[in-house]
């Protein structure tokens, strides 16, 4: 659905990303892992068109992403950056409603979608709250609801790009957030999510991409990517990797 071929990004004379090849698939979550400065956020920015690659091309539905007009792109591609800045005292419901701006579906349909996504991220009780009075974690969930609303109703040709969507969340909401992302994928969406928690990535992602110094070290299933050798190579951390006793996905334990 969304793909990058031989992608390279430079800033000045420094190469940030080199020879990146990937394809996001309908119905799957692809997780991006790597240490700080590995190029994860730069990759997301290049995939959504925020950054123009030095070499290579980003394709969406077999056409160059640059050929899509703004409204088409907004209806098929949504991005949740690492930080979302909003300095006006809108209600939570009004913030989520911003995700409906690319559409003319009418108030009744929009309201139904807003209520649905607020429920998915466990934020229904926040609907009438002032956004500026929320905690960091609550704001993060509200912005996830906004980008989910932007891609509703699901058509099977939509892509969600998320940069550390669980960074401010407590353990319960880390899981409920990724469960909402999983539900989007199960409706036919394609997802790329940047995560630092290796165990969350192992549980919720179908494919993982391990970045180091702007290059892909390995792509594959969580079991293929999250080996003790790979984790130590990229993160410098000695770990044990064992299968989850109930789910079977790898569990990474620091020594």
N, C-alpha and C positions, 0 to 999 in steps of 0.2 A: 504493500500500500504506500508507505513512505520509505524511500531508500536513499542511500548515499553511496556514491561510487568514487573511489580514489580521492576522497575529500582531504584537502589540506587547508589549514588556516594559519596565517602568519600575523604577528603584530610587530610592526617594524621589521627588524631582521631576525626576530625570534620565531621559530616554528612552534606553534601551540598544538596543532593536530597534524598528523602525517599519515597518509595512505589509509584512511578510514573507509571501510566497506561494511555496510550493514543494511538490513531490510527489516522493517517492522511489519508484522503479519497480523491480519485480522484475527481477533479472538485470543491473542497472546499478549502477555506482559514481558517486556524486555527490560531487565535491570542493568544499570550501569554502575560499576564499582571502580574504586581507585582511590589512592591517597589524595590529600589536599594538593592542588596544583597539577593534577594529572591531565586536566583538560575536559572534565566532565561537563561543566557548565558551558564551556565554549562549544562543545559538541551540540548541546541542546540549542544554543543560540544559532548555530549554523543550520541545524535541522529545521528551525521554525522561520528562517529567513531574516532574523535580526542581524546576523553577521553574513557578509558575502565571502564565500570561500576563495582562497587564492587559486586553488585548483580543484577540479572535480565538480560534481553537480548533485543537487538534491532533487529527487523526482517524487512527485505525488500523483498517484493514480496514472502512471505512465506519461505524465507531462511534467516539464520543469516547474518546480514550485514557483519560480519567478513569474510564470505565465498566468497564475491564478490571480484574479482581482481580489481586492480586500474583502469584499463581502463573501465571495466564494470561500476564500481561505478561512475566514472567521467561522463559517458554518461547518467546516470540515476539520479544522485544526485549532486546538486550544492549548495554551501554555500556562503552567503555574510556575512562576519563577521562584527562586530561593527566598526572596523577600518581596512582599507586595505592599506598596506605600499608598495610603489613602488618608488624607488629613481633614476630611469633612465628616460631620456628624450624621451620616445617613443611618437609617435603621439597617439591621442585618438583611431584612427582606429586600430593601432597596439595593443593597450591594449585590445580592444574588441576582436580582432582576437585571443588572447590567449585562449579565451573560446572554440575555434575550435580545439585546440591541440589534444583532444582525438579522432579526426575523420580523415578520409582520403576521404572526400567527394569531394575534388577538389576546386580549387580557385574560379571558377564561383559560385558554390553553397555557399561557405563560404562567398564570398563578398555580395551575395544577403541577407544572414542571417544577416551579420554585418550591412548592411544598414537598414534592417527591425527593428532590435532592437535599433539602434541609433534613429530611428524615434519614436519608442515607448516611449523612455525616454526623448524625446525632446532634443536630442544632435546631430542631423545631422549637424548642423552648426559648431560643435566642431571637426569634424572628422579629420581635418589636424592640429589641435592645438597641441602644446607640452603639454603633460599631466602635467608636473611640473608647468606650468603656469596657471593652472586652480584653481578656488576657491574650497573650501571644498565641497560645494554643487554640483558643476559640477563634481568633482571627484567621489562623491557618485553615481551620475547618470551614469557615465561611467562604474563603477564597476557593477552596476545593469545590464547594457547592456551586460557586459562580461558574467555574470552568466546566463542571458537569452540565449545568443548565445550558451552557453555550453549545453543547453537542447533543442536545435532546430535541426531538426523539431520535434514538439511535437508528442509523440507516445501514450500518455495516461498512461505511466508507469514511470513518472518522478516526482521527488520531489525537491522542492526549499525551502531552509531554509534561512531565512533573520533575521539578528540581527539589529534592529533599522534602517531600510533603509531610514527613513525620518528625521533622527535626525538633519541633517545639511541643510534641504531644506526649501525654502520659501513656503507659503501656496499653491500657484499654483502647484508647483512641488511635494509637498506632495501628492496632489490628483492625478496628472498625473502619479506619480510613482506607487501608489496603483492601479490605473486603469490598468497600464501595468501588474501588478501582477494578477489582476482580469482576464485580457485577457488570461494570461498563464493558470490559473485555468480553464477557460471556454474551453480551448483546451484539458482538461483532466488531467492537472497536479495537484499535491497535494502540498499545501503550508503551511508552518509554519512560522509565522512572529512575532517577538518580537516588541511590541510597548509600548510607554509611553503615547501617546495621546489616552485617552479613547474614545473620539468622533470619531477619525479616525478608531479605532478598531470596534466601533459599526456600522459604515457605511460600511466598506469593508469586515469584517470577517463574515463567516458563523457560526463558532463556536469560543468560547472563553474559555481559560483555565486561571484560576486565581491562581497564586502561592503565597504562604506566608511561609517564613522560610523553603523553600525546599519541601513543600508539596502542593498538589493540594487542594485548598479550595472548588472549584466548577468548573465543566465543563458544558457547555451548550450554548444555543443561546445567543446573546447579551442581549436580554430582560431578560433572566433567570439569567445571571451573573451580569449585571450592575444594581443592585438595590442600593438605597441609603444606606441601611444597610451594604451590602457587601463592598461598596467603603469605608465607614467609618471604617469598621472592618480591612481592609487590608492597607489602605493608611492613616487612621487617619484624613480624610478630610470630613467635613460635606457638603453634596451636595443635590441638587434637581435633580431628574431624570424625564424627560418628553419625550413623543414621538415626533419625528421630525414631523413638521406640514405637510410635503409633502411625506417623505419617510417612516415614521413610526418607524424607528429604535430609540433606546433610545438616548437622548441627556443629557449629564451630565453637570450640572451647579453648580459651587461652590457657597456656601452661602456667 
